[in-house]
Amino acid sequence: MEMAQLGPGQRSAALEAMAATEHQVVVVGGGVVGAGIALDAATRGLTVGLVEARDFAAGTSSRSSKLIHGGLRYLEQLNFGLVREALTERSLLLRGIAPHLVRPVSFIFPLTHRVWERAYVGAGVGLYDTLALSLGQPRGLPAHRHLTRRGALRLAPALRRTAFTGAVQYWDAQVDDARFVLTLVRTAATYGAQVASRAQVVGFLREGARVTGVRVRDLETGAELAIRAQQVVNATGVWTDDIQALVGRIHSSAGIITRTPVSVLFVIPWGRHWIIGTTDTDWSLDKADPAASRADIDYLLGRVNAVLAVPLTHDDVEGVYAGLRPLLSGESDVTSRLSREHMVAQPVPGLVMIAGGKYTTYRVMARDAVDAVAHSLDGKVPPSCTDAVPLAGADGYPALWNSRARLAAASRLHVARIEHLLRRFGSLAEEVLALIGSRADLGRPISGADDYLRAEVVYGCTHEGARHLDDVLARRTHVSIETADRGVSAAPEAAELMAGALGWDADQTGREIEYYRKHIDAERASQAMDSDRAADAIRLGAPEIVPAADSVR
Ligand SMILES: Cc1cc2nc3c(=O)[nH]c(=O)nc-3n(C[C@H](O)[C@H](O)[C@H](O)COP(=O)(O)OP(=O)(O)OC[C@H]3O[C@@H](n4cnc5c(N)ncnc54)[C@H](O)[C@@H]3O)c2cc1C
């Protein structure tokens, strides 16, 4: 097999190739880990790209102690698993993978205490050697041996004679760390990986919530290119967090729940965003649009930062919303301690009242309320059957989910878009896709809110009862809390689409955008206020857009 040459033309050819076709894997970071990943993937037959911001191995991988070792230290900590794993690798590298780059090296351990230290160190390195042998592979290194002071001085005349009484000699391996990485990269390229140094990842490509590639700056030319990938691997060592910060600040594959003095704090995954809450504070002001104050935000940031490795700041807050729990209250209770159970009552004949409960138990609440109604009705009412009634979009959903690749091909949308639609509309996603089929422009993302497709705005109006811009940006979609500008830049395009669907004239369209903008301005201003009252006052300064203009009735 002829080895790949990383010559003058190779780098730009690799970048061009990466930009031209979607690769199965793109690895970010050309240290030993990234280069190793590129080789591993390429030798499994995957199409691979590797981009390194500086030179290959310019990071930690050229600044190590250059040892390939089992780690005597871990042995002392009785971490046998780690030592065994490393010794296996040492043996593989020494004997087959890179005997030219990984070489035996011996160490002398000078002893100052004649008896116990020789026994302790001797037992340690003895175990080290035995472990290596027990792996079933030839060790590739001589065994340790005990030395007298004179013997040690023969090997290391540089040692001060009076500084030790004897020594133990053992063997490990060493590597030219930078060359090793370069060799890994070259070998990966030989197996087909496209590799480029001085190519810095400056952002991610996305289709909805999914990462679909990286934006790379060619540091030689200053050009920026989009490199598409089915999977991106972040192997940037000490820069890992910086790269992750380009995707989002909280790195967790699960939500987080912690205790607070009054309740619990949830950190809940929401697509590529996170919802952090709740404050569980009292609110006695406007019920329609409760406002979050700066104090509320500070409280939540304080609470969540107590458990996060990299603290969040106000700049990380993309959106904020506030809601009131319908709790069964006693006069002086703290809200989080109030009952979240529900209660059905008939205070006067003809009236059923239901209170308390929570989202999760809505169906039980509904059943109990209707039971109460049924009780008062003449004639027999059958029992609730909502436990067996799938909601709109539920029927056929699993089968459609399994067909998402076919739907993607048929609609010419990325499969991530299909997943997004299926997760939002269930099997009714087919109706949204039909809209796109009849009007190709609706298949484009909304500029300023590109997690969502234009069709979703129209569908919101034609099928989901949206009447105003806020309906679409805050509830049919969640653009208002998922974009850094809270949907302000997406508002004009969304309003245009709504105008077409709802028959708005230019006046109404302008009014909708204006109201939305004011609403967001007020929301932002209220969140700078320290008290609920001040926040509420500002929030109320931006009324909702009702009544609508005649054209939309
Ligand atoms: C002092 C020291 C001694 C050590 N000694 C040993 C030892 O003897 N034996 C041992 O086994 N281990 C040793 N280690 C550990 C070992 O060196 C590291 O674990 C290993 O090198 C890490 O490799 P890496 O590929 O993860 O990171 P790195 O080598 O740092 O590679 C990450 C790469 O990502 C690149 N990058 C960053 N941002 C971007 C971006 N935006 N776009 C593209 N690329 C980017 C960087 O330029 C860098 O080249 C030592 C570590 C240190 C610090």
The ligand as an ORCA input file, in Angstrom:
! r2SCAN-3c Opt
* xyz 0 1
  C       2.775     17.738     30.755
  C       2.045     16.526     30.258
  C       2.697     15.328     30.213
  C       2.025     14.204     29.742
  N       2.691     13.033     29.650
  C       2.102     11.928     29.172
  C       2.827     10.722     28.991
  O       3.997     10.639     29.222
  N       2.164      9.654     28.530
  C       0.848      9.695     28.250
  O       0.303      8.662     27.858
  N       0.116     10.837     28.363
  C       0.730     11.952     28.810
  N       0.022     13.125     28.932
  C      -1.361     13.175     28.476
  C      -1.427     13.300     26.945
  O      -0.423     14.137     26.480
  C      -2.745     13.868     26.524
  O      -3.763     13.109     27.121
  C      -2.958     13.824     25.010
  O      -1.889     14.359     24.316
  C      -4.195     14.610     24.655
  O      -4.389     14.533     23.279
  P      -5.627     15.202     22.581
  O      -5.614     14.780     21.160
  O      -6.830     14.937     23.373
  O      -5.366     16.775     22.744
  P      -4.398     17.729     21.918
  O      -3.150     17.096     21.570
  O      -4.314     19.017     22.653
  O      -5.198     17.917     20.573
  C      -6.299     18.783     20.452
  C      -6.130     19.542     19.160
  O      -7.343     20.236     18.871
  C      -6.990     21.392     18.164
  N      -8.081     22.353     18.192
  C      -8.505     23.116     19.228
  N      -9.524     23.901     18.836
  C      -9.763     23.623     17.535
  C     -10.665     24.120     16.570
  N     -11.544     25.081     16.875
  N     -10.653     23.625     15.311
  C      -9.762     22.660     14.978
  N      -8.861     22.163     15.857
  C      -8.858     22.631     17.114
  C      -5.747     21.894     18.894
  O      -4.999     22.778     18.071
  C      -5.034     20.600     19.221
  O      -4.055     20.275     18.280
  C       0.670     14.285     29.363
  C       0.014     15.504     29.432
  C       0.692     16.622     29.850
  C      -0.018     17.922     29.898
*
